[in-house]
Amino acid sequence: MITLVNIKKAINEVLKTNFPDAKLYAREIEEGFIRPSFFTQLIPATSEYETRNFTSNKLTVIINYFSKDETDLANVKMYDSLRQAFGMNLQIQGRHLIPRDIRADETDGVLQYEFDLDYLDDVPKEEEHYEIMKELYVTTQKE
């Protein structure tokens, strides 16, 4: 089962690996952060039971990038770098999820890079516990 924490860790790992000079912050930090930096956020959109065995899930990943230079050119370069870093798939716990509907916006010099993840997941089940069979008696009949 993939959890939101697993997804957030995978996204942050991609950012740390590809952009080691940029800091990663939690969304709650509003001032006093060092540039360049990333703020990541997950917004669950839907989670529906398709059967009793699996769910269909969709969420939006938002990555805010605060460039060191605070320029449009820095944001355009970062957009291209983020597309390349995340590539065709995001690996999470041995599974490969495909970023869909990639989009970006710039507000007040901050790049907001977004994509959606659609995936199926198992429904967690409690294991049923039974007493272990000790002896088995079988009788057969001749025809």
C-alpha positions as CSV (number, residue, x, y, z in Angstrom):
1,M,0.0,0.0,0.0
2,I,1.3,3.4,-0.9
3,T,0.7,6.1,1.7
4,L,0.9,9.9,1.3
5,V,4.0,9.9,3.4
6,N,5.7,7.5,1.0
7,I,4.7,9.8,-1.9
8,K,6.0,12.9,-0.2
9,K,9.3,11.2,0.7
10,A,9.8,10.1,-2.9
11,I,9.1,13.6,-4.2
12,N,11.5,15.1,-1.7
13,E,14.2,12.5,-2.6
14,V,13.9,13.5,-6.2
15,L,14.4,17.1,-5.3
16,K,17.3,16.4,-2.9
17,T,19.1,14.3,-5.5
18,N,18.6,16.6,-8.5
19,F,18.9,20.0,-6.7
20,P,21.3,19.5,-3.8
21,D,21.9,23.3,-3.4
22,A,18.2,24.0,-2.8
23,K,16.7,23.7,0.7
24,L,13.5,21.8,1.3
25,Y,11.0,23.2,3.7
26,A,7.7,22.2,5.2
27,R,4.7,24.2,4.0
28,E,4.3,25.8,7.5
29,I,7.4,28.0,7.2
30,E,6.4,31.4,6.0
31,E,9.5,33.6,6.6
32,G,13.2,33.3,7.3
33,F,13.8,30.6,4.7
34,I,17.0,30.4,2.6
35,R,16.8,30.7,-1.2
36,P,16.9,28.7,-3.5
37,S,14.3,26.5,-1.8
38,F,11.4,24.2,-2.4
39,F,8.1,23.8,-0.6
40,T,6.2,20.6,-1.4
41,Q,2.5,19.9,-0.8
42,L,0.2,17.0,-1.6
43,I,-3.5,17.6,-2.1
44,P,-5.6,14.4,-2.2
45,A,-8.3,14.8,-4.8
46,T,-10.2,11.5,-4.8
47,S,-10.0,8.0,-3.3
48,E,-12.7,5.6,-4.3
49,Y,-13.3,2.0,-3.6
50,E,-13.5,0.2,-7.0
51,T,-13.9,-3.2,-5.4
52,R,-13.4,-4.5,-1.9
53,N,-9.8,-5.3,-2.9
54,F,-8.6,-2.0,-4.3
55,T,-9.0,1.8,-4.5
56,S,-8.6,4.3,-7.3
57,N,-6.7,7.4,-6.1
58,K,-5.8,10.8,-7.5
59,L,-3.8,13.5,-5.9
60,T,-2.1,16.8,-6.9
61,V,1.6,17.4,-6.2
62,I,2.5,21.1,-5.8
63,I,6.1,22.2,-5.7
64,N,6.8,25.9,-5.0
65,Y,10.2,27.0,-6.0
66,F,11.8,30.2,-4.6
67,S,14.8,31.0,-6.8
68,K,17.9,32.7,-5.5
69,D,17.8,35.5,-8.2
70,E,13.9,35.8,-8.1
71,T,13.9,36.2,-11.9
72,D,11.6,34.9,-14.6
73,L,14.6,33.3,-16.3
74,A,15.5,31.3,-13.2
75,N,11.9,30.0,-13.0
76,V,11.8,29.0,-16.6
77,K,15.1,27.1,-16.2
78,M,13.8,25.4,-13.1
79,Y,10.5,24.4,-14.9
80,D,12.6,22.5,-17.5
81,S,14.8,21.0,-14.8
82,L,11.8,19.8,-12.8
83,R,10.3,18.2,-15.9
84,Q,13.5,16.4,-16.5
85,A,14.0,15.4,-12.8
86,F,10.6,13.8,-12.5
87,G,10.7,12.4,-16.0
88,M,8.2,9.9,-17.2
89,N,7.6,8.2,-13.8
90,L,8.0,8.6,-10.1
91,Q,9.3,5.5,-8.2
92,I,7.5,4.9,-4.9
93,Q,8.1,1.6,-3.1
94,G,9.0,-0.3,-6.2
95,R,6.1,1.0,-8.2
96,H,6.3,3.6,-10.9
97,L,3.6,6.3,-11.0
98,I,3.3,8.6,-14.0
99,P,3.1,12.3,-13.5
100,R,0.1,13.6,-15.5
101,D,-1.3,17.0,-16.4
102,I,2.0,18.8,-15.7
103,R,1.4,22.5,-15.3
104,A,3.2,25.6,-13.9
105,D,2.4,29.1,-12.9
106,E,4.4,32.0,-11.6
107,T,3.2,34.4,-9.0
108,D,5.3,37.2,-7.4
109,G,8.5,35.5,-8.7
110,V,7.6,32.1,-7.3
111,L,7.3,29.1,-9.6
112,Q,4.5,26.8,-8.8
113,Y,5.0,23.4,-10.5
114,E,2.1,20.9,-10.3
115,F,1.2,17.5,-11.6
116,D,-1.3,14.8,-10.8
117,L,-0.8,11.2,-9.8
118,D,-3.4,8.6,-10.5
119,Y,-2.9,5.1,-9.1
120,L,-4.6,2.0,-7.9
121,D,-3.9,0.6,-4.5
122,D,-4.7,-2.4,-2.4
123,V,-7.3,-2.1,0.4
124,P,-5.6,-3.1,3.6
125,K,-7.2,-6.2,5.1
126,E,-7.0,-7.8,8.5
127,E,-5.6,-11.3,8.4
128,E,-8.1,-13.9,9.5
129,H,-6.7,-16.2,12.1
130,Y,-7.9,-19.8,12.3
131,E,-6.8,-22.7,14.5
132,I,-4.2,-24.8,12.7
133,M,-5.5,-28.2,11.7
134,K,-3.9,-31.0,13.7
135,E,-5.3,-34.2,12.2
136,L,-7.1,-35.0,9.0
137,Y,-9.2,-38.2,8.5
138,V,-10.0,-39.3,5.0
139,T,-12.3,-42.1,4.0
140,T,-12.7,-43.3,0.5
141,Q,-15.3,-45.4,-1.2
142,K,-14.9,-48.0,-3.9
143,E,-17.2,-47.8,-6.8
